[in-house]
Amino acid sequence: MMQRIPINNHWLYKPTFAQSDLTDVASEIGFTEVRLPHTNIELPYHYFDEASYQFISCYKVKLPTFTATAEEDIAIHFEGVMAYAKVYLNGTFLDEHFGGYTPFEVNLPKALLNKSSLEYYDKNNWLLVQVDAREREDIPPFGYVVDYLTYGGIYREVQLHIHHHKRFRNVKLETPSTNNQHFELNVRFDVTQSVLPTDEVTLELWEDSLCMKKERLSGIRLSDNHITISELDQVTPWTVVNPKLYIAKLILHSKEQQYSTYECQIGFRTLAFKSDGFYLNGEKIKLRGLNRHQSYPYVGYAMPRSAQYADADQLKFGLGVNVVRSSHYPPSRHFLDRCDEIGLLVIEELPGWQHIGDQAWQQRALNSLDEMILRDWNHPSVIMWGTRINESKDNTAFYTKSNDLTKKRDRTRATGGVRNFAGSEVLEDVYTYNDFVHRGNNKALAPPKKIAKKEMPYLVTEHNGHMYPTKRFDAESRKIEQALRHARVLNAAYSDNGISGAIGWCMFDYNTHKDFGSGDKICYHGVLDMFRNPKYAAGVYASQQSDRPYLFVASNFAVGDYDASELGKIVVFTNCDYIKVYRNDIYINTFYPDQGEFSAMPHPPIIVDDLIGNLLYENERFSEKDAATIKRILLHFLKYGGELPLVDKIQMGILFLKYKMKFSDAADLYGKYIAGWGEKSKTYRFEGLINEVVVAEVIKSAIDEFLLKATADCYELAEVETYDVTRITVSLVDRFDAVLSYANHVVSCKVSGPIEIIGPNVFSLMGGSSAFWIKTTGGKGVATIDLALDNGMSTSLTFNIR
């Protein structure tokens, strides 16, 4: 049975490498102790030299004491080292790996291990890793410019594996079904050369602690073995709503001894991309999602399981999407594990961005593709393999190889290749296209047949993004327009059966090279900022879910934020059936989802175009009919300014005569009912109703109270294989919990207990909010964070560290 020993603590690191590091392996001079995942250098939030992390560094660690018999092999498993690694044991070179996004394993020759007996290995063995984080032209995705940063270091976890020399190699689990109700569990696997034909394999299917069925296979071959459990009519299909998981166990054994076990979670589901959409278990689902980079402020890619889980949770439960594209490389296995658990679909692709290198480069790209598939082919959440370099030109020879390799490994999933031009040569199953046609005042998406040049499965893999970069601290009108652009594209995707779905660019802002972004090394393309705090566009996606009530009013009701101080129409993103609006607790009106421009969306936004209601009739001396006419004229004045339509001017003149009004009287009405000038207080309450029941409420009012709000994603942290992290969001809010979007106060943080802050402990709010992550330091107990603003406000948070 395999021993799996985490090796994530007590590493020694220095940002240089010399040949002397190989001869004096035990020396700690110039090294500092670090824990994995680790970035080779912490970077500022923005405005830095992207070459800062592009250097060769050195990591080393004493291997822990372990036992191994003569029948067992020993290996070190690396989950991700960016971007080239050379591995040594006690100064002797063992192996190298090209590419930073896929795992690799290095076998440890027993002859090089210091040992006091056959079964005991002491702590005098030093593992050393030379890490090259330079953008080398011989390693994908490099060779030309890349619109993201790749950072450096041993940024994913490392384990020591001890396993019997008789063991499984590649294990592929498939769940075919002919009618989406009766499934099979079909397993293909290879074994190591030491396995004998007389050995046997047993396949078990478990639900929780109950073994449901088992099957035995005798006569084992070295490769291409098959074993099946059929007639599984009692299993629950894996869906995005109910992602039911089972455990499959594959046991290699003889009649006397058990050698090896392969165990993983599986979901029973079928996948199909057709010309009229995507089908999961025979049910058509419109894909609605976002692209995700795996980067974080300050530490780049180096974040453990809890942070990967949190991103998946925010996509599924916070943003309400059903699919994510892991642009433009394989993500952490932890991210995929969580997607399996929560029912978030994934499109995964090989590393690259527009550039295709020489033959050696292409072979390394194919190696990365193969490593990605072998690692992730048993994840039920993965629905498509991306077999082309993102936005690259056609290359028949290369992409024939990549598609053939993928089909050889896995025929249960469709292949796609993300393009940014029409009429591409299609070797894959789905025409995956980055559609940036929308500019705010034109069509939202191009017709599929115009792009693919034929009828075939079609998916929009990017939209918006760089076409309208938006910061959380931008003017409100820009934040609203970014949101509406995402809504228009989603509506266009829902209205066209020839489009399987649309995946927006992108989940959150990210650091980038000097060639891109806003000059500060940030692309502000996200619906969240880099700290995962929402922009208005996040409300477009969150409002499309049906699992929980959602109500977001896209306005701070500050007229000075708008041209000519005209507030105009209020956009409300909600999944409620309708909303009721009150002004100072007086009912104004009821508003319903927009069934015009956004009618195809599951939950169209609601446009509030009247904040007067019947107040003119109830508060003034006008008849009900005349009050309605005056309200219409006031709203038209808000829309047209002094250029009122002729009919309004005529009716206004008639009303002036009828009620002996002067122009100043009309101005007073405008100030009172439109602008709200001189009112002692003005509070708007928005109620969201589902099935005639109020399920959500938002209150907007003049800012008369300021509160410092700090919340954590999790208040209990626990170290398992490495350190744990959680995110803390800090905001300045009013008494109704609305973020004060122009607050930029300085925040100071002080920690006590077994935690530390990732990044600086002094920073400023941006758009009224910011965030940071804390990490555990190896101890247990109670930890506290004290936060203080430069205006004297303060608060604190307490955490339990297990």
C-alpha positions in Angstrom: 0.0 0.0 0.0 1.3 3.4 -0.9 2.6 5.8 1.8 2.0 9.4 0.9 4.0 11.8 3.1 3.6 15.5 2.6 6.8 17.5 2.3 5.7 21.1 2.6 7.4 22.4 5.8 10.9 23.2 6.7 12.2 23.9 3.2 15.2 26.2 2.8 15.2 28.8 0.1 17.5 31.3 -1.5 16.9 33.5 -4.5 20.1 32.4 -6.2 21.7 29.1 -7.3 25.4 28.1 -7.5 27.2 24.8 -8.1 28.5 24.9 -4.6 24.9 24.3 -3.4 25.3 20.8 -4.8 28.5 20.0 -3.0 27.6 21.5 0.4 24.0 20.3 0.5 23.6 20.6 4.3 24.7 24.2 4.5 22.0 26.7 5.5 24.1 29.8 4.9 22.2 32.3 2.7 18.9 30.3 3.0 15.7 31.1 4.8 13.1 28.6 6.0 9.9 28.6 4.0 6.7 26.5 3.6 5.1 25.3 0.4 3.2 26.5 -1.6 5.9 29.2 -2.0 6.4 32.1 -4.4 10.0 32.9 -5.2 9.4 36.6 -4.4 6.5 38.6 -3.1 5.4 41.3 -5.5 3.7 44.7 -4.9 0.0 45.1 -5.7 0.9 47.0 -8.9 3.6 49.2 -10.5 6.5 46.8 -10.5 9.0 45.3 -12.9 7.6 42.0 -14.3 11.2 40.7 -14.5 11.3 40.8 -10.7 10.3 37.1 -10.4 12.2 35.8 -13.5 15.3 34.4 -12.0 16.9 31.0 -11.0 16.5 30.1 -7.3 17.2 27.2 -5.0 15.0 25.1 -2.7 16.2 22.2 -0.5 14.8 20.1 2.3 15.9 17.2 4.4 13.8 14.2 3.6 11.8 12.9 6.6 12.5 9.5 8.2 10.6 6.8 6.5 10.5 3.1 6.0 10.6 1.2 2.7 11.1 -2.5 1.9 13.1 -3.9 -1.0 9.8 -4.4 -2.9 8.9 -0.7 -2.7 9.8 2.3 -4.9 10.4 5.8 -3.6 9.5 9.0 -5.5 9.0 12.7 -5.0 5.8 14.0 -6.4 5.7 17.7 -7.4 2.3 19.3 -8.2 3.7 22.4 -9.8 7.1 24.2 -10.2 7.3 27.3 -12.3 8.7 27.0 -15.0 11.7 24.6 -15.2 13.0 22.3 -12.4 16.2 20.3 -12.0 16.0 17.8 -9.0 19.0 16.5 -7.1 19.4 14.1 -4.2 22.5 14.6 -2.0 24.1 16.6 -4.9 23.4 14.0 -7.6 21.2 15.0 -10.5 18.0 12.9 -10.8 15.6 14.5 -13.3 14.2 17.6 -14.9 10.8 18.9 -15.8 9.8 21.5 -18.4 6.5 23.5 -17.7 5.0 24.9 -14.6 1.4 23.9 -14.7 1.4 20.1 -14.6 2.7 17.6 -12.0 5.8 15.4 -12.3 7.3 12.6 -10.3 11.0 11.9 -9.7 12.1 8.4 -8.6 14.7 8.2 -5.9 17.4 5.6 -6.5 17.9 3.5 -3.4 21.6 3.4 -3.9 21.8 7.2 -3.3 19.9 7.0 0.0 21.8 6.9 3.3 20.3 4.1 5.2 21.1 2.2 8.4 19.1 -0.9 7.5 17.2 -2.2 4.5 13.9 -0.7 5.7 15.0 2.5 7.5 16.0 5.7 5.9 17.3 8.5 8.1 17.2 12.3 7.8 20.6 12.8 6.2 19.2 12.9 2.7 18.9 16.3 1.1 16.5 17.0 -1.8 17.5 20.1 -3.8 15.5 21.7 -6.6 16.9 24.3 -8.9 13.9 26.4 -10.1 14.2 28.5 -13.2 11.3 31.1 -13.4 12.6 32.9 -16.5 10.4 33.1 -19.5 12.3 30.7 -21.6 11.4 30.5 -25.3 11.7 26.7 -25.2 8.8 26.3 -22.6 5.1 27.0 -23.2 3.5 29.4 -22.9 6.6 31.5 -23.5 8.2 32.6 -26.8 6.3 35.9 -27.3 4.2 38.2 -25.2 1.7 36.7 -22.7 -1.2 38.6 -21.2 -0.7 37.3 -17.6 2.2 36.8 -15.2 3.6 33.3 -14.5 5.4 34.1 -11.3 7.9 31.5 -9.9 8.7 29.0 -7.2 7.5 25.6 -5.9 4.0 27.0 -5.8 2.0 23.8 -5.3 2.5 21.0 -2.8 5.1 18.2 -2.7 4.7 14.7 -1.4 7.0 11.7 -0.9 5.4 8.5 -2.4 6.4 5.0 -1.3 4.6 2.3 -3.2 5.0 -1.4 -4.1 6.7 -2.0 -7.4 3.5 -3.8 -8.4 1.1 -1.0 -8.8 -1.3 0.8 -11.1 -0.1 3.4 -13.5 -2.8 5.1 -15.5 -6.4 4.6 -14.3 -9.3 5.9 -16.4 -12.8 5.8 -15.0 -15.8 6.2 -17.3 -19.5 6.2 -16.6 -21.3 5.4 -19.9 -25.1 5.3 -20.2 -27.5 4.6 -23.0 -30.5 6.3 -21.4 -29.0 8.6 -18.7 -30.6 6.5 -16.0 -28.7 3.1 -16.1 -25.0 3.7 -15.8 -21.9 1.5 -15.9 -18.6 2.0 -14.2 -16.0 1.2 -16.9 -12.3 1.2 -15.8 -9.3 1.1 -18.1 -5.9 0.8 -16.5 -2.2 0.0 -17.0 0.1 -1.7 -14.4 3.9 -1.8 -13.8 6.0 -4.4 -15.5 6.4 -6.5 -12.3 2.8 -7.4 -12.2 2.2 -11.1 -13.0 -0.7 -12.5 -15.1 -1.7 -14.5 -12.1 -2.4 -11.3 -10.1 -5.9 -10.0 -9.8 -7.7 -6.7 -9.7 -10.9 -6.0 -7.8 -13.1 -2.9 -8.5 -15.4 -1.7 -5.7 -18.0 1.1 -5.8 -18.7 2.8 -2.6 -21.4 5.2 -1.4 -20.2 6.8 1.8 -19.2 3.8 4.0 -21.3 1.2 2.0 -19.7 -1.0 -0.7 -22.5 -1.1 -3.3 -20.9 -3.5 -5.8 -17.6 -5.2 -6.7 -16.1 -6.9 -9.7 -12.9 -9.0 -10.0 -10.6 -9.3 -13.0 -8.0 -12.1 -13.4 -5.4 -12.4 -16.2 -3.8 -9.0 -15.9 -1.9 -7.5 -18.9 0.7 -4.7 -18.6 -1.5 -2.3 -20.5 -5.0 -1.7 -21.7 -6.9 -3.7 -19.1 -10.7 -3.3 -18.7 -13.0 -4.0 -15.8 -16.7 -3.0 -15.6 -19.5 -2.9 -13.1 -22.7 -2.8 -15.1 -26.5 -2.3 -14.4 -26.0 0.5 -11.9 -29.6 1.6 -12.0 -29.5 2.7 -8.4 -26.9 5.4 -8.7 -27.8 9.1 -8.6 -26.5 11.1 -11.6 -24.0 13.9 -11.0 -25.5 17.2 -12.0 -24.8 20.9 -11.4 -27.7 21.0 -8.9 -27.0 17.7 -7.2 -23.3 16.8 -7.7 -23.6 13.3 -6.2 -20.2 11.7 -5.7 -19.2 8.1 -5.2 -15.9 6.4 -4.4 -14.3 3.9 -6.8 -11.6 1.7 -5.4 -9.3 -0.4 -7.6 -7.2 -3.0 -5.7 -4.3 -4.9 -7.2 -3.6 -8.1 -5.3 -2.7 -11.7 -5.4 -4.5 -14.4 -3.4 -2.1 -13.8 -0.5 -1.2 -10.1 -0.7 -2.6 -6.7 -1.5 -0.1 -4.6 -3.5 -1.7 -1.3 -4.6 -4.9 0.6 -4.3 -6.2 3.4 -6.5 -9.1 5.4 -5.0 -10.9 8.5 -6.3 -14.3 10.3 -6.2 -16.4 9.8 -9.3 -19.7 11.2 -10.6 -22.0 9.4 -13.0 -22.8 11.7 -15.9 -22.9 11.9 -19.7 -21.7 14.8 -21.7 -22.7 16.0 -25.2 -22.0 19.1 -27.2 -24.4 19.4 -30.1 -25.2 22.0 -32.7 -28.1 23.1 -30.6 -26.3 23.3 -27.3 -24.7 21.4 -24.4 -26.3 18.4 -22.7 -25.5 17.0 -19.3 -27.2 13.6 -18.7 -29.4 14.3 -21.7 -30.6 17.6 -20.3 -29.9 20.8 -22.2 -28.0 23.4 -20.1 -27.0 26.8 -21.2 -23.4 27.4 -20.1 -23.0 30.6 -18.2 -19.6 31.3 -16.8 -16.4 33.2 -16.3 -12.7 32.7 -17.1 -10.4 32.3 -14.1 -6.7 32.9 -13.6 -5.1 31.2 -10.6 -3.2 34.3 -9.3 -3.5 36.2 -6.1 -2.1 39.5 -4.9 1.5 39.5 -3.7 2.1 35.8 -3.9 1.1 35.0 -7.5 0.2 31.4 -7.8 1.3 30.2 -4.4 -1.9 29.5 -2.5 -3.0 26.2 -0.7 -6.2 24.2 -0.9 -8.4 26.5 1.1 -7.9 29.5 -1.3 -8.6 27.2 -4.3 -11.8 26.0 -2.7 -12.8 29.6 -1.9 -12.5 30.7 -5.6 -14.6 27.7 -6.7 -17.2 28.5 -4.1 -17.3 32.2 -5.1 -17.9 31.3 -8.7 -20.7 28.8 -7.9 -22.4 30.3 -4.9 -21.4 34.0 -5.1 -21.5 34.6 -8.8 -24.0 31.9 -9.7 -22.2 30.5 -12.7 -22.3 26.9 -13.9 -19.0 26.7 -15.8 -15.5 28.1 -15.5 -12.7 28.1 -18.0 -9.2 27.5 -16.5 -7.6 30.1 -18.7 -5.0 29.4 -20.0 -3.5 26.4 -18.3 -4.5 23.5 -15.9 -5.5 24.8 -12.4 -4.7 23.3 -9.0 -6.1 19.8 -8.4 -7.7 21.3 -5.3 -9.8 23.7 -7.4 -11.0 20.8 -9.5 -11.8 18.7 -6.4 -14.0 21.5 -5.2 -15.7 21.8 -8.6 -16.5 18.1 -8.4 -18.0 18.6 -5.0 -20.2 21.6 -5.7 -21.2 20.9 -9.4 -19.2 23.6 -11.2 -18.4 22.6 -14.8 -14.8 23.1 -16.0 -13.2 23.7 -19.4 -9.5 22.9 -19.1 -6.8 23.7 -21.6 -3.1 23.2 -22.2 -0.7 26.1 -21.4 -0.3 28.8 -24.0 -1.3 32.2 -25.3 -1.3 33.0 -29.0 2.3 31.8 -29.7 3.4 28.5 -31.2 7.1 27.7 -31.0 9.4 25.3 -32.8 9.2 21.5 -32.8 10.8 21.1 -29.4 8.4 23.7 -28.0 5.4 21.9 -29.6 6.5 18.6 -28.1 6.6 20.1 -24.6 3.2 21.5 -25.2 2.0 18.1 -26.1 3.7 16.7 -23.0 1.8 19.3 -20.9 -1.5 18.4 -22.6 -0.9 14.7 -21.8 0.1 15.4 -18.2 -3.0 17.5 -17.8 -5.3 14.8 -19.1 -3.7 12.0 -17.1 -4.0 14.0 -13.9 -7.6 15.2 -14.4 -9.5 12.8 -16.6 -11.4 11.3 -13.6 -12.9 14.7 -12.5 -16.6 14.7 -13.4 -16.6 18.5 -13.4 -14.2 18.6 -16.5 -16.4 18.7 -19.6 -14.0 19.7 -22.4 -10.3 19.6 -23.2 -8.8 22.6 -24.8 -6.3 21.2 -27.3 -5.2 24.5 -29.0 -3.0 27.3 -27.8 -5.4 30.1 -26.8 -6.0 32.5 -29.7 -3.2 31.0 -31.9 -3.2 30.6 -35.7 -4.1 27.4 -37.4 -1.4 24.8 -37.5 -2.6 21.6 -39.1 0.3 19.3 -38.1 0.5 20.5 -34.5 -3.2 20.5 -33.8 -3.8 17.1 -35.5 -1.3 15.7 -33.0 -2.9 17.5 -30.0 -6.4 16.4 -31.0 -5.3 12.8 -31.8 -3.4 12.6 -28.5 -6.5 13.8 -26.6 -8.8 11.4 -28.3 -6.4 8.5 -27.7 -6.4 9.3 -24.0 -10.1 10.2 -23.6 -13.0 9.8 -26.0 -15.7 10.7 -23.4 -15.2 14.4 -23.6 -15.3 16.9 -26.4 -12.3 18.8 -27.6 -12.2 22.5 -28.4 -9.6 25.0 -29.4 -10.1 28.7 -28.5 -9.9 31.0 -31.5 -10.2 34.7 -32.0 -10.9 34.6 -35.8 -13.6 33.3 -38.1 -13.3 30.4 -40.5 -10.6 28.6 -38.7 -9.7 25.0 -39.6 -11.7 22.8 -37.3 -10.1 19.6 -36.1 -11.9 19.6 -32.7 -15.5 18.8 -31.7 -16.6 22.3 -30.7 -15.9 25.7 -32.3 -14.8 27.6 -29.2 -14.5 31.3 -30.0 -13.5 34.5 -28.2 -16.2 37.0 -29.3 -15.3 40.6 -28.6 -17.7 42.2 -31.1 -19.8 44.1 -28.6 -18.9 47.8 -28.1 -22.0 48.9 -26.1 -24.1 50.1 -29.0 -23.9 47.2 -31.5 -24.8 43.6 -31.6 -23.8 41.6 -28.6 -22.5 38.4 -30.3 -21.7 37.3 -33.8 -23.9 34.6 -35.4 -22.3 31.2 -34.9 -22.5 30.2 -38.6 -20.8 33.5 -39.6 -17.8 32.5 -37.4 -17.7 28.7 -37.8 -18.7 28.8 -41.5 -20.8 25.7 -40.9 -23.3 24.3 -38.4 -21.5 22.6 -35.5 -21.3 22.8 -31.7 -20.3 26.4 -30.8 -19.3 28.0 -27.5 -18.2 31.6 -26.7 -15.2 31.3 -24.5 -14.5 35.0 -23.9 -16.4 38.2 -24.1 -16.2 41.8 -22.8 -13.0 42.0 -20.7 -10.5 44.3 -22.4 -13.3 45.9 -24.5 -14.4 47.9 -21.4 -11.9 47.6 -18.5 -13.5 48.9 -15.3 -12.1 49.5 -11.9 -14.1 49.3 -8.7 -13.2 52.9 -8.0 -14.4 54.2 -11.5 -17.3 56.5 -11.9 -20.6 54.8 -11.3 -21.8 55.2 -14.9 -18.8 53.2 -16.1 -19.5 50.4 -13.6 -23.1 50.3 -14.7 -22.2 50.1 -18.4 -19.7 47.3 -17.8 -22.6 45.4 -16.1 -25.0 46.1 -18.9 -22.5 44.9 -21.5 -22.2 41.5 -19.8 -26.0 41.3 -19.5 -26.4 42.0 -23.3 -23.9 39.2 -24.2 -25.6 36.8 -21.8 -29.0 37.6 -23.2 -27.7 37.1 -26.8 -26.3 33.7 -25.8 -29.6 32.6 -24.2 -31.5 33.8 -27.2 -29.5 31.6 -29.7 -29.9 27.8 -29.6 -26.8 27.6 -31.8 -24.6 28.9 -28.9 -23.9 26.4 -26.1 -23.2 29.3 -23.8 -20.9 32.3 -23.0 -18.0 32.5 -20.7 -17.1 36.1 -19.7 -13.6 37.5 -19.4 -13.1 37.3 -16.5 -13.6 36.4 -12.9 -11.2 39.0 -11.3 -8.6 41.5 -12.2 -5.0 40.2 -12.6 -1.4 41.3 -12.9 0.0 41.4 -16.4 3.0 42.3 -18.5 3.8 45.9 -19.6 2.2 45.2 -23.0 -1.3 45.0 -21.5 -3.4 46.4 -18.8 -3.6 50.0 -17.5 0.0 50.7 -17.2 0.2 49.7 -13.6 0.7 46.0 -14.4 -3.0 45.2 -13.8 -5.7 44.2 -16.3 -9.0 45.5 -14.8 -11.1 43.1 -16.8 -12.8 41.3 -14.0 -16.3 41.4 -12.6 -14.4 41.2 -9.3 -11.2 43.1 -8.3 -8.0 41.3 -7.6 -9.0 40.8 -4.0 -12.3 39.1 -5.1 -14.5 42.1 -4.1 -17.4 42.6 -6.5 -17.9 45.3 -9.2 -21.4 46.0 -10.4 -21.0 43.5 -13.2 -20.8 40.7 -10.6 -24.5 41.4 -10.0 -25.4 40.3 -13.6 -24.1 36.8 -13.0 -25.2 36.5 -9.3 -28.8 37.4 -10.3 -29.1 34.5 -12.8 -28.9 31.9 -10.1 -32.1 30.4 -8.5 -30.6 28.8 -5.4 -30.9 31.9 -3.1 -32.6 35.3 -3.4 -30.4 38.0 -4.8 -31.1 41.8 -5.0 -28.5 44.4 -6.1 -29.4 48.0 -6.8 -26.7 49.4 -9.2 -26.7 53.0 -7.8 -25.4 54.9 -4.9 -28.1 57.6 -5.5 -25.6 60.4 -5.6 -26.8 62.7 -8.3 -23.4 64.4 -8.5 -22.0 61.2 -10.0 -24.1 61.8 -13.1 -23.9 64.3 -16.0 -26.1 67.3 -15.3 -26.9 65.8 -11.9 -29.5 63.6 -13.6 -29.9 60.2 -11.8 -31.8 58.7 -14.7 -32.9 55.1 -14.7 -31.9 52.7 -11.9 -30.8 49.3 -12.9 -31.6 46.5 -10.5 -30.1 43.0 -10.9 -32.2 40.4 -9.1 -33.7 37.0 -9.4 -36.9 38.1 -7.7 -40.2 38.0 -9.4 -40.6 41.8 -9.0 -39.6 44.6 -6.7 -41.5 47.3 -4.8 -39.9 50.7 -4.2 -40.6 53.0 -1.3 -39.5 56.6 -0.7 -39.4 57.6 3.0 -41.6 54.5 3.6 -44.2 55.7 1.1 -45.0 53.3 -1.6 -43.8 54.5 -5.1 -44.4 51.7 -7.5 -43.9 48.0 -8.5 -41.4 47.1 -11.2 -41.0 43.9 -13.2 -38.1 42.3 -15.1 -37.3 43.9 -18.5 -39.0 41.7 -21.1 -37.6 43.8 -23.9 -33.9 44.1 -24.3 -33.1 41.3 -21.8 -36.1 39.0 -22.3 -34.0 35.8 -23.0 -32.1 35.8 -19.7 -33.4 33.6 -16.9 -33.7 36.7 -14.7 -33.7 40.0 -16.7 -32.6 43.1 -14.8 -35.4 45.4 -13.6 -35.3 49.0 -14.8 -36.7 51.6 -12.2 -37.6 54.6 -14.3 -40.0 56.3 -11.8 -39.1 57.4 -8.3 -42.2 59.7 -8.0 -45.1 57.3 -8.0 -48.3 59.0 -6.9 -46.6 61.6 -4.6 -47.5 64.5 -6.8 -51.2 63.6 -6.6 -51.0 62.8 -2.9 -48.9 65.8 -1.8 -49.8 68.6 -4.2 -53.0 70.3 -5.4 -53.1 68.6 -8.8 -55.8 66.3 -10.1 -54.8 62.6 -10.5 -54.7 63.1 -14.3 -52.7 66.3 -14.2 -50.3 64.8 -11.6 -49.6 62.0 -14.0 -49.0 64.5 -16.8 -46.6 66.6 -14.7 -44.7 63.5 -13.6 -44.2 62.5 -17.2 -43.0 66.0 -18.1 -40.6 66.0 -15.1 -39.2 62.6 -16.1 -38.9 63.8 -19.7 -37.0 66.9 -18.5 -34.7 64.5 -16.7 -34.2 62.6 -20.0 -34.1 65.5 -22.5 -33.1 68.5 -20.5 -34.4 71.8 -22.0 -35.1 70.0 -25.4 -38.5 68.8 -24.3 -40.8 67.3 -27.0 -43.3 69.8 -28.4 -46.3 68.0 -26.9 -44.7 68.3 -23.4 -44.1 72.1 -23.9 -47.8 72.6 -24.9 -49.1 70.6 -22.0 -46.8 72.3 -19.6 -48.1 75.7 -20.8 -51.7 74.6 -20.3 -50.9 73.4 -16.8 -49.2 76.7 -16.0 -52.3 78.6 -16.9 -54.7 76.1 -15.1 -52.8 76.2 -11.8 -51.4 79.8 -12.1 -47.9 78.4 -11.9 -44.6 80.2 -12.7 -41.5 78.6 -14.0 -40.0 78.7 -10.5 -42.9 76.5 -9.3 -41.9 73.9 -11.9 -38.3 74.2 -10.8 -39.4 73.6 -7.2 -41.3 70.5 -8.2 -38.2 69.2 -10.1 -36.0 69.9 -7.1 -38.4 68.2 -4.7 -39.4 65.1 -6.6 -36.5 64.5 -9.0 -33.4 66.0 -7.4 -34.6 65.9 -3.8 -33.0 69.2 -2.9 -33.7 70.5 0.5 -35.3 67.4 1.9 -34.4 66.7 5.5 -33.9 63.0 4.6 -34.6 60.8 1.7 -34.5 57.0 1.9 -35.4 54.6 -0.8 -36.3 51.0 0.1 -36.3 48.2 -2.5 -38.2 45.0 -1.6 -37.6 41.9 -3.7 -40.5 39.4 -3.8 -40.7 35.8 -4.8 -44.2 34.1 -4.8 -45.6 37.3 -3.3 -43.2 37.0 -0.3 -40.5 39.6 0.5 -37.2 37.7 0.4 -34.7 40.6 0.0 -34.4 44.2 0.9 -31.9 47.0 0.0 -32.0 50.5 1.5 -30.4 53.5 -0.1 -30.1 56.8 1.9 -28.0 59.8 2.4 -24.7 58.9 4.1 -25.0 60.1 7.7 -23.1 57.4 9.5 -19.8 55.7 8.8 -18.9 52.1 9.9 -15.7 50.1 9.6 -16.7 46.6 8.6 -14.3 43.6 8.5 -15.4 40.1 7.7 -13.5 36.8 7.1 -14.4 34.1 4.7 -13.7 31.6 7.5 -13.0 32.0 11.3 -11.6 28.6 11.9 -8.3 27.5 10.2 -6.6 24.1 10.3 -3.3 22.9 9.0 -3.5 19.5 7.3 -0.7 19.0 4.8 0.5 22.6 4.8 -0.5 26.1 6.1 -4.1 27.3 5.8 -5.3 30.7 4.7 -8.5 32.8 4.7 -9.4 36.2 3.2 -10.4 39.2 5.2 -12.5 42.0 3.6 -12.3 45.5 5.0 -14.9 48.1 4.0 -16.2 51.5 5.0 -20.0 51.3 4.9 -23.0 53.3 5.8 -25.7 52.2 8.3 -27.4 50.2 5.6 -24.3 48.3 4.7 -23.6 50.1 1.4 -19.9 50.5 0.6 -18.7 54.1 0.4 -17.3 53.8 -3.1 -14.9 56.7 -2.9 -13.3 56.0 0.5 -9.6 55.5 0.3 -8.6 55.5 4.0 -5.4 53.9 5.1 -5.9 50.6 7.0 -3.3 49.3 9.5 -3.4 45.7 10.7 -1.8 44.1 13.7 -1.9 40.3 14.3 -1.4 38.2 17.4 -1.3 34.4 17.7 -0.2 31.8 15.2 -1.0 33.7 12.0 0.7 36.2 9.7 -0.5 38.6 7.0 0.2 37.9 3.3 1.5 41.1 1.8 1.7 44.5 3.6 0.0 45.2 6.9 -0.7 48.8 5.9 -2.8 49.5 2.8 -5.5 51.8 1.5 -9.1 51.1 0.7 -9.9 51.1 -3.1 -13.4 52.0 -4.0 -14.4 51.8 -0.4 -13.1 48.2 0.2 -10.0 46.1 0.1 -9.0 42.7 1.3 -6.0 40.6 2.4 -5.2 37.0 3.3 -3.8 35.6 6.5 -1.9 32.3 6.8 -1.2 30.0 9.7 2.3 29.7 11.0 2.3 26.2 12.4 0.9 26.7 15.9 -2.5 26.3 17.4 -4.7 28.5 19.5 -6.6 31.8 19.3 -5.4 34.5 16.8 -6.5 38.1 16.6 -6.4 40.8 14.0 -6.7 44.4 15.1 -7.7 46.8 12.2 -7.6 50.6 12.4 -8.3 53.4 9.9 -6.4 56.6 9.7 -9.5 58.4 10.9 -9.4 56.6 14.3 -12.1 53.9 13.6 -11.1 50.4 14.6 -12.3 46.8 14.9 -11.0 43.4 15.4 -11.5 39.7 14.4 -10.8 36.5 16.3 -9.8 33.2 14.8 -9.5 29.6 16.1 -6.4 27.9 14.8 -6.6 24.1 15.1 
